[in-house]
Every structure is written in C-alpha cells, then in structure tokens.
Amino acid sequence: MQLFKTHIIHPHTHVPLIVYYNQSEGFVSFERDEKVLKAIYNVKRDLALNKQFQESLRRATQLCETQYPLDTLKQAEQFLKKLGIEEQSIKFQKVLLH
C-alpha cells in the first residue's frame, strides 16, 4: 500500500485534520488530529466549551466519514487547494507501514 499524509487546519471550521492519500486505492480521507486538538485544549481550555468550535468539530467528523476518489497525489493536492488550503501548507509525506 502506498500511503501519504499531511496535516492541515480546515480553512472554514479551523479544526486540525490529518489528510491521508491512499495511492493504491485512489482516495483521500480525513481524520481529526486528536494530538493537536489536545494541545489546543491544554492552551485554551475554554475552547472545549465553545459551542461554535464544538459545531465545527461535529462538521469535521462528518467530513471524516467520507472517502474522496482521486487518481493521483497531484489531484489530492489540487482537491485540498479547492477546499481553501494554502499550497504551502500541503506537504504530503509517505507513510511507512509495517
């Protein structure tokens, strides 16, 4: 399996996400970046109680429930740009699987 990942902040919800591109299967998927969320909560404790941010987390969870079919890593990068992610923020790295 050829798997790549990058870390982003969603431009509309401001939720930290991990984006995976599975080159073997040809799809992009999203996952909430729980480590970054935990760090944010430690610094800004009131964010956990903020209703607007919690709604953003809910919407991000819905985004994470779908896989988006794309044929190439370049298409994955273009897809993220269309979502509003700045090009310099998209840095896919190959994931080594054991």
Secondary structure, DSSP 8 states (H G I E B T S, - for coil): --EEEEEEE-TTT--EEEEEEETTTTEEEEEE-HHHHHHHHHH-GGGGG-HHHHHHHHHHHHHHT--EE-SSHHHHHHHHHHHT--GGG---EEE---
